[in-house]
Amino acid sequence: MTKWEYKIVDHSNSTAMGYSNEETEAFKIEHKDAVHWKYEMSRIELNKLGKESWELISQDGPKQIYLRRQI
């Protein structure tokens, strides 16, 4: 029987993703050519979670993302 660990991630703003105000401003400058910096930040953070074996289950609009990984 497979056991899963679940996680809900808030991607509503940069602070919820773990960035300080200074880090957010630096990110905006670094990714100024991105169509939407918050989307780019969210994508980067999701890729980090994927490297930790988290799988996307569902997304509740742009705010909450539901993930799981096998334990």
KEKE-3310 file (N, C-alpha, C; in steps of 0.2 Angstrom, whole numbers, plus 5000, padded with zeros to 4 digits):
npx = (5004:5003:5009:5006:5012:5005:5004:5000:5002:5004:5003:5000:5006:5023:5029:5022:5028:5040:5049:5058:5054:5065:5071:5061:5060:5073:5072:5062:5069:5079:5072:5066:5062:5053:5036:5027:5032:5028:5021:5033:5041:5033:5033:5047:5048:5039:5046:5057:5050:5046:5059:5061:5053:5039:5023:5011:4994:4982:4976:4970:4965:4975:4981:4981:4990:4990:4999:5008:5018:5027:5029)
npy = (4994:5011:5025:5042:5059:5075:5092:5109:5123:5140:5152:5165:5177:5184:5184:5174:5164:5163:5173:5188:5206:5213:5203:5200:5212:5212:5200:5204:5213:5205:5197:5205:5204:5194:5189:5190:5193:5187:5175:5169:5167:5159:5147:5144:5141:5130:5121:5118:5112:5100:5094:5090:5079:5081:5081:5089:5090:5097:5113:5128:5140:5155:5154:5143:5128:5111:5097:5081:5068:5053:5043)
npz = (5000:4996:5004:5006:5008:5011:5005:5006:4997:4997:4985:4983:4985:4985:4997:5004:4997:5002:5000:5005:5006:5000:4993:4984:4976:4971:4963:4954:4946:4941:4933:4924:4910:4910:4906:4916:4932:4945:4941:4935:4947:4954:4946:4947:4960:4961:4953:4961:4972:4965:4963:4975:4975:4976:4969:4959:4963:4962:4959:4966:4959:4957:4969:4980:4980:4978:4984:4983:4990:4989:5004)
capx = (5000:5007:5007:5007:5012:5002:5006:4996:5007:5001:5007:4996:5011:5030:5030:5020:5032:5046:5054:5057:5053:5071:5072:5056:5063:5079:5069:5059:5074:5083:5067:5062:5060:5047:5029:5024:5037:5025:5021:5039:5043:5029:5035:5053:5046:5036:5051:5061:5046:5047:5065:5060:5048:5032:5019:5005:4988:4977:4977:4964:4966:4982:4983:4983:4993:4990:5004:5009:5024:5027:5033)
capy = (5000:5017:5030:5049:5065:5080:5098:5114:5129:5147:5155:5171:5182:5182:5183:5167:5159:5163:5179:5195:5212:5214:5197:5201:5217:5209:5195:5208:5216:5200:5194:5210:5202:5189:5192:5191:5191:5183:5168:5166:5166:5153:5142:5142:5138:5123:5116:5117:5107:5095:5091:5086:5073:5083:5080:5093:5086:5102:5120:5132:5147:5157:5155:5137:5123:5105:5093:5075:5064:5046:5042)
capz = (5000:4995:5008:5004:5012:5007:5007:5003:4996:4996:4980:4982:4984:4985:5004:5005:4993:5006:4998:5009:5001:4997:4988:4979:4972:4967:4958:4949:4942:4938:4929:4921:4904:4910:4905:4923:4937:4950:4938:4935:4953:4956:4942:4950:4967:4960:4951:4967:4975:4961:4964:4982:4974:4977:4963:4959:4963:4960:4960:4967:4956:4958:4976:4983:4976:4982:4982:4987:4988:4992:5009)
cpx = (5004:5004:5010:5008:5009:5004:5001:5001:5003:5005:5004:5001:5018:5032:5028:5024:5039:5051:5052:5056:5059:5072:5067:5058:5068:5076:5066:5064:5078:5078:5063:5059:5054:5041:5026:5028:5034:5024:5027:5042:5039:5031:5042:5052:5043:5041:5055:5057:5046:5053:5065:5055:5041:5029:5013:4999:4983:4979:4971:4965:4973:4985:4986:4985:4993:4995:5004:5015:5024:5031:5035)
cpy = (5006:5022:5037:5054:5070:5087:5103:5120:5135:5151:5162:5177:5180:5181:5176:5162:5159:5169:5185:5200:5213:5209:5198:5206:5215:5204:5199:5211:5211:5197:5199:5209:5197:5193:5194:5189:5186:5175:5165:5163:5159:5147:5139:5138:5131:5118:5114:5111:5100:5091:5088:5081:5075:5083:5085:5089:5091:5109:5124:5139:5148:5156:5148:5132:5117:5100:5086:5072:5058:5046:5035)
cpz = (5000:5000:5005:5009:5008:5010:5003:5003:4994:4991:4978:4981:4986:4993:5006:5002:4997:5004:5003:5003:4997:4991:4982:4974:4968:4961:4952:4944:4938:4932:4925:4914:4904:4909:4911:4928:4942:4947:4937:4941:4956:4952:4945:4956:4966:4957:4957:4971:4971:4962:4971:4981:4975:4970:4964:4958:4960:4962:4961:4965:4957:4965:4979:4978:4981:4979:4986:4985:4992:4998:5011)
residu = (MET:THR:LYS:TRP:GLU:TYR:LYS:ILE:VAL:ASP:HIS:SER:ASN:SER:THR:ALA:MET:GLY:TYR:SER:ASN:GLU:GLU:THR:GLU:ALA:PHE:LYS:ILE:GLU:HIS:LYS:ASP:ALA:VAL:HIS:TRP:LYS:TYR:GLU:MET:SER:ARG:ILE:GLU:LEU:ASN:LYS:LEU:GLY:LYS:GLU:SER:TRP:GLU:LEU:ILE:SER:GLN:ASP:GLY:PRO:LYS:GLN:ILE:TYR:LEU:ARG:ARG:GLN:ILE)
# end
